[in-house]
């Protein structure tokens, strides 16, 4: 799944003035959306491991790669400079 966060998105206000960065929680929200698009709605989730390696800038493309099957998936988020984030999502339901 590919996505970008437009420069006018409300999450960027104050994060950070003069050099906006997409908050990690918004990136993780897109990861969960990608998993749900492939596997249907999920219940409660855990994120036992997440590492942010590079920032995602507004209007820049990113691509989510998901591996695994319920109840555990590994993910990577790729951007211009390589891997932006990686981690694991576990469904508790």
C-alpha positions as CSV (number, residue, x, y, z in Angstrom):
1,X,0.0,0.0,0.0
2,X,1.3,3.5,-0.9
3,X,0.4,6.7,0.9
4,X,1.4,10.2,1.5
5,X,0.3,12.8,4.1
6,X,-0.5,16.1,2.5
7,X,1.2,19.3,3.9
8,X,-2.2,20.7,5.0
9,X,-3.0,17.6,7.2
10,X,-4.0,18.7,10.7
11,X,-1.5,16.3,12.4
12,X,1.3,18.5,11.1
13,X,0.3,21.7,13.0
14,X,3.0,22.2,15.6
15,X,4.8,19.0,14.7
16,X,7.3,20.8,14.1
17,X,7.0,24.5,13.1
18,X,9.3,25.3,10.2
19,X,10.1,21.7,9.5
20,X,7.0,19.5,9.7
21,X,7.4,15.8,10.2
22,X,4.6,13.2,9.9
23,X,4.0,11.9,13.5
24,X,4.8,8.2,14.0
25,X,1.2,7.5,15.2
26,X,0.0,8.6,11.7
27,X,2.4,6.2,10.0
28,X,1.3,3.4,12.3
29,X,-2.4,4.2,11.6
30,X,-1.6,3.7,7.9
31,X,0.1,0.3,8.7
32,X,-3.0,-0.9,10.5
33,X,-5.2,0.3,7.6
34,X,-3.0,-1.7,5.2
35,X,-3.4,-4.9,7.3
36,X,-7.2,-4.4,7.6
37,X,-7.5,-3.8,3.9
38,X,-5.9,-7.2,3.3
39,X,-7.3,-9.2,6.3
40,X,-10.5,-7.4,7.4
41,X,-11.3,-5.5,10.6
42,X,-9.1,-6.2,13.5
43,X,-9.9,-6.1,17.2
44,X,-7.5,-5.0,19.9
45,X,-3.9,-4.8,18.8
46,X,-0.4,-4.7,20.3
47,X,2.7,-3.3,18.8
48,X,5.4,-5.2,20.7
49,X,8.2,-3.8,18.5
50,X,8.3,-0.6,16.4
51,X,11.4,1.3,15.3
52,X,11.4,4.6,13.5
53,X,14.6,4.9,11.4
54,X,13.9,8.0,9.3
55,X,11.3,10.7,9.3
56,X,8.5,10.9,6.8
57,X,8.0,14.4,5.4
58,X,4.7,15.8,4.2
59,X,3.8,15.1,0.6
60,X,6.5,12.5,0.2
61,X,5.4,9.0,-0.9
62,X,5.8,6.0,1.4
63,X,5.1,2.3,0.8
64,X,4.0,-0.3,3.4
65,X,5.2,-3.9,3.1
66,X,3.3,-6.4,5.2
67,X,4.4,-10.0,5.9
68,X,2.8,-12.7,7.9
69,X,-0.7,-13.8,8.8
70,X,-3.2,-13.4,11.7
71,X,-2.5,-12.9,14.5
72,X,1.0,-11.5,13.8
73,X,2.3,-9.3,11.0
74,X,5.7,-7.7,10.4
75,X,5.8,-4.5,8.5
76,X,8.2,-2.1,6.9
77,X,7.5,1.4,5.7
78,X,9.7,2.5,2.8
79,X,10.3,6.1,1.6
80,X,12.8,8.1,-0.4
81,X,15.8,7.3,1.8
82,X,15.1,3.6,2.4
83,X,13.3,2.1,5.4
84,X,11.5,4.7,7.5
85,X,10.0,2.3,10.1
86,X,9.7,-1.4,10.9
87,X,8.0,-3.4,13.5
88,X,5.4,-6.0,14.4
89,X,1.6,-5.8,14.9
90,X,-0.2,-8.5,16.9
91,X,-4.0,-9.0,17.1
92,X,-5.1,-9.8,20.7
93,X,-8.6,-10.9,19.7
